[in-house]
Amino acid sequence: MVMQEERTMEPQTTPGPATRGIVVQKLNAWYGPLQALRDVSLTILPNRVTSVIGPSGCGKSTFIRCLNRMHEVVPGARVQGKVLLDGEDIYAPGVDPVRVRRRVGMVFQRPNPFPTMSVFDNVAAGLRLNGLRRPGQMSDAVERALQQAALWDEVKDKLKQSGSALSGGQQQRLCIARALAVQPEVLLMDEPCSALDPVATSRIEDLVRALKERYTIVIVTHNMQQAARVSDMTAFLLMGDDRAGELIEYGQTRQMFTNPRDERTEAYITGRFG
């Protein structure tokens, strides 16, 4: 049985003030009467890639959806605990969830460009919602986001074409550009490569490594090799005896994959269950 102090974990090294990242304190989440997360506490470091691993149903996607208040859009869903972004609790009374989602962007499992919009308009959509109207500024912002998503050179002559006409990997990078266009502080990625081929997956992984220079990134993945390749820190979630997801271990990815502290972590990483 893992003691509570082992589940409420801080990474072994913390470069820079923790308030620049995300501090999660005793996070619990429910879908109606079903509890999905129990007392998850950890500190997500700034300008690092943190992977979230664990078997299906352990609460990985629920966890990252709680980091930008997407969980609460599900009917009957609720959250208890604190999520501190730059020291501010995003669940405090009076905090606007729309403002939170501008600061904490999200990329989903399957590429989901707006099918009726052009490549340009897909990236510009969030900028328009935020009130940007000047054509010159809009063009510069769209180009910047596509450059950051390593997609500009491939689509600069296709900006008026439908975003859904791109390849699967290009569509996912278009969705990343759309998230980056509003200049968030954090980027959440929920299994962004699960629907992609190995070549497209490699491009996304290269992009993730480059983006951590500007952003704090949290990525959910079922792929242990991917977690080992792209992440600096890893959090391992597992369904507890009460069927709610619990944090079993959190630390540097290299340490966790070579010398995990908990035997359940080792069993999962080596494929003996899950």
Wavefront OBJ file of the C-alpha trace (Angstrom):
o trace
v 0.000 0.000 0.000
v 1.421 3.371 -0.994
v 1.424 5.884 1.843
v -0.138 9.301 1.281
v 3.168 11.136 1.424
v 4.396 9.039 -1.484
v 1.410 10.033 -3.602
v 1.812 13.725 -2.769
v 5.077 13.997 -4.590
v 7.462 16.724 -5.578
v 10.088 16.187 -8.268
v 13.618 15.640 -7.049
v 14.917 18.762 -8.770
v 12.968 21.994 -9.149
v 14.659 24.535 -11.434
v 13.042 27.948 -11.029
v 10.143 28.952 -8.817
v 7.391 26.327 -8.750
v 4.689 28.988 -9.003
v 5.633 29.448 -12.668
v 4.348 25.944 -13.352
v 1.229 24.182 -12.094
v 0.814 23.026 -8.511
v -1.908 20.419 -8.020
v -3.134 19.902 -4.452
v -5.413 17.024 -3.416
v -7.259 16.944 -6.711
v -10.413 14.820 -6.794
v -12.745 14.472 -9.774
v -16.108 12.827 -10.352
v -18.444 11.949 -13.209
v -21.724 12.027 -11.358
v -21.323 9.510 -8.492
v -18.252 7.863 -10.070
v -14.960 9.143 -8.671
v -12.249 9.270 -11.330
v -9.336 10.825 -9.371
v -8.456 10.671 -5.680
v -6.159 13.116 -3.860
v -3.691 13.677 -6.710
v -0.962 16.152 -5.723
v 2.130 17.100 -7.729
v 4.077 20.047 -9.122
v 4.380 20.381 -12.901
v 7.604 22.185 -13.697
v 7.777 25.115 -16.110
v 9.421 24.614 -19.503
v 9.456 20.868 -19.076
v 7.527 18.034 -20.695
v 5.596 16.000 -18.143
v 4.105 12.721 -19.351
v 1.125 11.099 -17.666
v 1.067 7.325 -18.000
v -1.074 4.498 -16.675
v -3.536 1.832 -17.837
v -6.826 2.680 -19.516
v -9.427 4.020 -17.131
v -6.997 5.283 -14.483
v -7.920 8.949 -14.964
v -5.115 10.286 -17.185
v -7.355 12.253 -19.550
v -9.554 13.371 -16.664
v -6.461 14.677 -14.894
v -5.273 16.922 -17.715
v -8.830 18.093 -18.444
v -8.936 19.306 -14.845
v -5.861 21.457 -15.509
v -7.793 23.865 -17.742
v -11.333 23.332 -16.417
v -12.443 21.243 -19.391
v -13.638 18.506 -17.036
v -16.490 20.610 -15.751
v -18.095 20.935 -19.191
v -19.206 17.279 -18.890
v -22.739 17.155 -17.438
v -22.638 16.031 -13.805
v -18.857 16.310 -13.538
v -17.246 18.092 -10.614
v -13.806 18.795 -9.154
v -12.508 19.216 -5.615
v -9.027 20.430 -4.669
v -6.713 23.131 -5.979
v -4.901 23.703 -9.262
v -2.521 26.657 -8.919
v -1.380 28.325 -12.141
v 1.274 30.931 -11.393
v 0.071 30.750 -7.799
v -3.598 31.411 -8.644
v -6.196 28.702 -7.979
v -8.052 28.256 -11.270
v -11.051 26.865 -9.342
v -11.324 29.830 -6.973
v -14.648 31.687 -6.959
v -14.800 34.362 -9.627
v -12.128 32.861 -11.896
v -13.310 32.880 -15.515
v -12.868 29.386 -17.054
v -12.593 30.909 -20.534
v -9.583 32.946 -19.387
v -8.079 29.793 -17.883
v -8.416 27.970 -21.204
v -6.662 30.816 -23.003
v -3.701 30.350 -20.651
v -3.818 26.544 -20.759
v -4.331 25.281 -24.313
v -5.284 21.747 -25.262
v -4.692 19.361 -28.165
v -6.905 16.295 -28.358
v -6.355 12.667 -29.286
v -7.593 12.897 -32.848
v -6.885 15.846 -35.138
v -9.971 18.038 -35.145
v -9.523 20.994 -37.505
v -12.710 22.922 -38.152
v -13.829 21.192 -41.381
v -15.510 24.188 -42.995
v -12.566 26.534 -42.345
v -9.374 27.159 -44.278
v -5.942 26.523 -42.829
v -5.645 30.242 -42.082
v -9.058 30.499 -40.451
v -8.445 27.424 -38.297
v -5.459 29.130 -36.706
v -7.165 32.529 -36.602
v -10.338 31.281 -34.893
v -9.116 31.728 -31.330
v -7.489 35.050 -32.154
v -10.797 36.397 -33.453
v -12.579 35.206 -30.317
v -9.996 37.145 -28.321
v -10.797 40.316 -30.244
v -7.931 40.527 -32.753
v -9.240 42.187 -35.896
v -6.404 44.006 -37.686
v -5.491 42.031 -40.843
v -1.763 42.666 -40.580
v -1.583 41.594 -36.948
v -3.759 38.565 -37.708
v -1.508 37.436 -40.557
v 1.598 37.833 -38.416
v 0.035 35.891 -35.539
v -1.121 33.047 -37.808
v 2.306 32.771 -39.418
v 4.004 32.785 -36.015
v 1.772 29.969 -34.744
v 2.320 27.878 -37.873
v 6.064 28.446 -37.598
v 6.020 27.301 -33.968
v 4.054 24.211 -34.992
v 6.669 23.432 -37.690
v 3.962 23.619 -40.358
v 4.477 26.981 -42.093
v 6.769 25.758 -44.875
v 4.280 23.011 -45.778
v 1.124 25.149 -45.858
v 2.223 28.720 -46.648
v 0.885 28.268 -50.210
v -2.270 26.460 -49.005
v -3.614 28.914 -46.446
v -6.957 29.242 -48.242
v -7.462 25.489 -48.598
v -9.553 23.502 -46.141
v -7.699 22.373 -43.028
v -9.325 18.955 -43.378
v -7.541 18.481 -46.731
v -4.177 18.143 -44.970
v -2.646 14.823 -43.994
v -3.355 13.424 -40.522
v -0.018 14.554 -39.130
v -0.390 17.990 -40.686
v -3.901 18.290 -39.273
v -2.588 17.547 -35.782
v 0.139 20.171 -36.158
v -2.557 22.573 -37.414
v -4.479 21.921 -34.190
v -1.288 22.589 -32.230
v -0.844 25.864 -34.135
v -4.451 26.773 -33.330
v -3.756 26.210 -29.631
v -0.491 28.166 -29.762
v -1.954 31.133 -31.643
v -3.415 32.671 -28.471
v -0.014 32.305 -26.773
v -0.903 30.088 -23.802
v 1.466 29.412 -20.934
v 0.741 25.678 -20.813
v -0.038 23.158 -23.558
v -1.950 19.982 -22.694
v -1.782 17.085 -25.171
v -4.090 14.080 -24.798
v -2.469 11.196 -26.712
v -1.710 13.466 -29.679
v -0.027 10.704 -31.708
v -2.431 7.800 -31.178
v -4.071 8.252 -34.599
v -0.828 8.969 -36.502
v 1.671 6.846 -38.402
v 5.296 6.513 -37.196
v 6.606 9.303 -39.456
v 3.945 11.782 -38.325
v 4.472 10.664 -34.724
v 8.173 11.439 -35.002
v 7.389 14.938 -36.294
v 5.061 15.598 -33.351
v 7.654 14.321 -30.861
v 10.321 16.582 -32.363
v 7.868 19.461 -32.100
v 7.100 18.714 -28.444
v 10.804 18.789 -27.573
v 11.210 22.136 -29.338
v 8.094 23.723 -27.814
v 9.198 23.189 -24.215
v 11.613 26.079 -24.687
v 8.545 28.358 -24.668
v 5.812 26.355 -22.964
v 5.080 24.016 -20.094
v 3.789 20.793 -21.688
v 1.754 17.937 -20.211
v 1.230 14.921 -22.460
v -0.899 11.823 -21.890
v 0.477 8.754 -23.626
v 0.009 4.994 -23.609
v 3.341 4.619 -25.414
v 6.126 3.974 -22.899
v 8.821 4.556 -25.526
v 7.272 7.897 -26.373
v 7.171 8.937 -22.727
v 10.832 7.989 -22.382
v 11.784 9.918 -25.535
v 9.984 13.212 -25.032
v 9.374 13.810 -21.324
v 11.513 15.199 -18.543
v 9.107 14.160 -15.784
v 6.604 11.302 -15.582
v 3.507 10.789 -13.443
v 2.129 7.252 -13.101
v -1.570 6.898 -12.300
v -3.252 3.660 -11.309
v -6.782 2.762 -10.309
v -6.947 2.278 -6.536
v -8.971 -0.167 -4.458
v -11.872 2.302 -4.493
v -11.669 2.396 -8.333
v -10.530 6.014 -8.396
v -7.285 7.025 -10.108
v -4.404 7.611 -7.706
v -0.912 8.973 -8.249
v 1.491 6.115 -7.561
v 4.791 7.712 -8.512
v 6.104 10.986 -9.914
v 9.662 11.932 -10.727
v 12.303 12.327 -13.389
v 11.538 10.155 -16.397
v 15.020 8.671 -16.581
v 14.938 7.651 -12.925
v 11.420 6.247 -13.151
v 12.171 4.149 -16.226
v 15.461 2.774 -14.883
v 14.904 2.619 -11.132
v 11.236 3.120 -10.167
v 10.479 3.448 -6.478
v 7.237 1.464 -6.569
v 7.017 -2.125 -7.791
v 3.718 -1.354 -9.537
v 5.447 1.296 -11.628
v 8.085 -1.222 -12.680
v 5.421 -3.814 -13.513
v 3.553 -1.339 -15.736
v 6.611 0.066 -17.494
v 7.946 -3.423 -18.240
v 4.586 -4.567 -19.574
v 3.715 -7.058 -16.852
v 0.254 -5.484 -16.535
v -1.838 -2.765 -18.142
l 1 2 3 4 5 6 7 8 9 10 11 12 13 14 15 16 17 18 19 20 21 22 23 24 25 26 27 28 29 30 31 32 33 34 35 36 37 38 39 40 41 42 43 44 45 46 47 48 49 50 51 52 53 54 55 56 57 58 59 60 61 62 63 64 65 66 67 68 69 70 71 72 73 74 75 76 77 78 79 80 81 82 83 84 85 86 87 88 89 90 91 92 93 94 95 96 97 98 99 100 101 102 103 104 105 106 107 108 109 110 111 112 113 114 115 116 117 118 119 120 121 122 123 124 125 126 127 128 129 130 131 132 133 134 135 136 137 138 139 140 141 142 143 144 145 146 147 148 149 150 151 152 153 154 155 156 157 158 159 160 161 162 163 164 165 166 167 168 169 170 171 172 173 174 175 176 177 178 179 180 181 182 183 184 185 186 187 188 189 190 191 192 193 194 195 196 197 198 199 200 201 202 203 204 205 206 207 208 209 210 211 212 213 214 215 216 217 218 219 220 221 222 223 224 225 226 227 228 229 230 231 232 233 234 235 236 237 238 239 240 241 242 243 244 245 246 247 248 249 250 251 252 253 254 255 256 257 258 259 260 261 262 263 264 265 266 267 268 269 270 271 272 273 274
